């Protein structure tokens, strides 16, 4: 019968051959092996894929997983690709992937977590002197973003107008040749 436990079982079979001769046969049967090389996976809010190796001597399947996780099996390399979709919420999320065989009590579990989106900038207004200059705007996020200007001010230059994740952006204002102040509305937007 199959050994559905995780413990190797062993037995000795004694066979009597005639009245003076006996033979002892040791019988060993491996237990179920089902394990993974990573017990936990942490994903970025933008979503990503990670690989997990599966070691098993039984057929297995994914018994349960969070709805935001998809799994692709690569039988040749005995790995699974675990993919977390983009987390649109600001709240972190967590769950567990359970690999196993129906009716078998032994499972391999992988805890999965994913950050929620966050987005902040360090200043709500920047004021340059008449001679212009360079100021830094810190974008703190784990999302894709872009910078837009309301009036297309040609007197402002940005070291970067889009990105993924946190970044410091240098904003350069040119000299103001006029005696009148000038202004521009600069918007930093998360991208969907």
C-alpha positions as CSV (number, residue, x, y, z in Angstrom):
1,X,0.0,0.0,0.0
2,X,1.2,3.6,-0.5
3,X,3.0,5.3,2.3
4,X,1.1,8.6,2.6
5,X,3.0,9.8,5.7
6,X,6.1,11.8,5.5
7,X,8.0,9.2,7.6
8,X,10.0,6.4,5.9
9,X,8.7,3.1,7.1
10,X,10.7,0.0,7.6
11,X,9.8,-3.6,8.3
12,X,11.7,-6.9,8.5
13,X,10.2,-9.9,6.8
14,X,11.4,-13.3,8.2
15,X,11.0,-16.2,5.9
16,X,11.6,-19.7,7.2
17,X,13.1,-22.0,4.6
18,X,12.9,-25.5,6.1
19,X,13.5,-26.2,9.7
20,X,17.1,-24.9,10.0
21,X,17.3,-22.0,7.6
22,X,15.6,-18.6,7.8
23,X,16.0,-15.5,5.7
24,X,15.4,-11.9,6.9
25,X,14.5,-9.3,4.3
26,X,14.4,-5.6,5.3
27,X,11.7,-3.6,3.4
28,X,12.0,0.2,3.3
29,X,9.4,2.5,1.9
30,X,10.0,6.2,1.6
31,X,7.4,8.6,2.9
32,X,5.8,11.5,1.0
33,X,8.2,14.3,0.0
34,X,6.6,17.6,-0.8
35,X,8.6,20.8,-0.1
36,X,9.4,24.2,-1.5
37,X,12.7,26.1,-1.4
38,X,10.9,29.4,-0.3
39,X,8.5,29.5,2.6
40,X,7.5,33.1,2.0
41,X,7.4,35.6,-0.9
42,X,7.1,39.4,-0.7
43,X,5.9,41.3,-3.8
44,X,6.0,45.0,-4.8
45,X,2.7,46.8,-5.2
46,X,3.3,47.0,-9.0
47,X,3.1,43.2,-9.2
48,X,5.9,40.9,-10.2
49,X,6.8,37.2,-10.7
50,X,9.0,35.0,-8.5
51,X,10.2,31.4,-9.0
52,X,9.9,28.7,-6.4
53,X,11.4,25.2,-6.7
54,X,9.2,22.3,-5.7
55,X,10.6,18.9,-4.5
56,X,8.1,16.1,-4.6
57,X,7.8,12.4,-5.1
58,X,4.0,12.5,-5.5
59,X,1.7,14.3,-7.9
60,X,0.4,17.5,-6.4
61,X,-1.6,20.5,-7.3
62,X,-2.4,24.0,-6.0
63,X,-5.0,23.4,-3.3
64,X,-5.6,27.1,-2.5
65,X,-4.2,30.5,-3.2
66,X,-5.2,34.2,-2.9
67,X,-7.3,35.5,-5.9
68,X,-4.5,38.1,-6.7
69,X,-1.9,35.4,-7.2
70,X,-1.5,33.3,-10.4
71,X,0.7,30.2,-10.7
72,X,2.4,28.6,-13.7
73,X,4.1,25.2,-13.4
74,X,7.3,24.4,-15.3
75,X,7.5,20.6,-15.0
76,X,10.9,20.4,-16.7
77,X,12.6,22.5,-14.1
78,X,10.3,21.5,-11.2
79,X,9.5,25.2,-10.5
80,X,6.5,27.3,-10.3
81,X,6.3,31.0,-11.3
82,X,4.2,32.8,-8.7
83,X,2.8,36.1,-10.1
84,X,1.2,38.8,-8.0
85,X,-1.0,41.2,-9.9
86,X,-0.9,45.0,-9.4
87,X,-2.2,46.0,-6.0
88,X,-4.5,49.0,-6.6
89,X,-5.2,49.5,-2.9
90,X,-3.2,51.5,-0.4
91,X,-3.5,48.5,2.0
92,X,-1.0,45.7,2.2
93,X,-2.3,42.3,1.5
94,X,-1.3,38.7,2.6
95,X,-2.3,35.2,2.0
96,X,-1.0,31.6,1.6
97,X,-0.4,29.2,-1.3
98,X,-1.1,25.6,-0.4
99,X,0.4,22.8,-2.5
100,X,-0.7,19.3,-1.9
101,X,-2.6,16.2,-2.9
102,X,-6.3,15.7,-2.2
103,X,-6.7,13.4,0.7
104,X,-3.1,13.8,1.8
105,X,-2.5,15.7,5.1
106,X,1.0,16.8,4.3
107,X,1.2,20.1,2.3
108,X,3.8,22.7,1.3
109,X,2.8,26.3,2.2
110,X,4.1,29.6,0.9
111,X,3.1,32.8,2.6
112,X,2.7,35.7,0.2
113,X,2.5,39.4,1.0
114,X,2.2,42.4,-1.2
115,X,2.7,46.1,-0.4
116,X,-0.2,48.5,-0.9
117,X,0.4,51.6,-3.1
118,X,1.6,54.8,-1.5
119,X,2.3,58.2,-3.0
120,X,3.7,61.4,-1.5
121,X,5.9,64.4,-2.4
122,X,8.0,66.4,0.0
123,X,6.8,69.9,-0.9
124,X,3.5,71.4,-2.0
125,X,5.2,74.6,-3.2
126,X,8.6,75.6,-4.4
127,X,9.7,79.3,-4.6
128,X,12.7,80.3,-6.8
129,X,14.5,83.6,-6.6
130,X,14.6,86.0,-9.6
131,X,18.0,84.4,-10.7
132,X,16.3,81.0,-10.9
133,X,18.2,78.0,-9.6
134,X,17.8,74.3,-8.8
135,X,15.4,72.7,-6.2
136,X,14.8,69.1,-5.5
137,X,11.4,67.5,-5.3
138,X,11.2,64.1,-3.7
139,X,8.7,61.7,-5.0
140,X,8.1,58.9,-2.5
141,X,6.0,56.0,-4.1
142,X,6.0,52.4,-5.1
143,X,4.0,53.2,-8.2
144,X,4.6,54.6,-11.7
145,X,4.2,58.4,-11.9
146,X,4.6,61.4,-14.2
147,X,5.0,65.2,-14.0
148,X,2.8,67.6,-15.9
149,X,2.8,71.3,-16.1
150,X,-0.4,73.3,-16.4
151,X,0.9,76.0,-18.8
152,X,3.9,74.3,-20.3
153,X,6.4,76.7,-18.7
154,X,9.5,76.7,-20.9
155,X,11.5,78.3,-18.1
156,X,11.3,75.1,-16.0
157,X,13.4,72.0,-16.7
158,X,13.0,68.7,-14.9
159,X,15.7,66.1,-14.5
160,X,13.0,63.5,-15.0
161,X,9.3,63.7,-15.9
162,X,8.3,60.2,-15.2
163,X,9.4,57.1,-13.3
164,X,8.7,54.0,-11.3
165,X,9.0,54.1,-7.6
166,X,10.7,56.8,-5.4
167,X,13.0,59.3,-7.0
168,X,14.4,62.8,-6.4
169,X,13.7,65.1,-9.3
170,X,15.8,68.3,-9.8
171,X,13.7,71.2,-11.0
172,X,15.7,74.0,-12.7
173,X,14.2,77.5,-13.1
174,X,15.9,79.8,-15.5
175,X,16.6,83.5,-14.8
176,X,13.5,85.7,-14.8
177,X,14.3,88.7,-17.0
178,X,11.0,90.4,-16.1
179,X,10.2,92.5,-13.0
180,X,6.9,90.6,-12.7
181,X,6.8,87.3,-10.8
182,X,5.9,84.2,-12.7
183,X,4.4,80.9,-11.7
184,X,3.4,77.4,-12.9
185,X,1.3,74.6,-11.5
186,X,3.4,71.4,-11.5
187,X,1.4,68.2,-10.9
188,X,3.0,64.8,-10.0
189,X,0.5,62.1,-10.8
190,X,0.4,58.4,-10.1
191,X,-0.2,56.4,-13.3
192,X,-2.9,53.8,-13.5
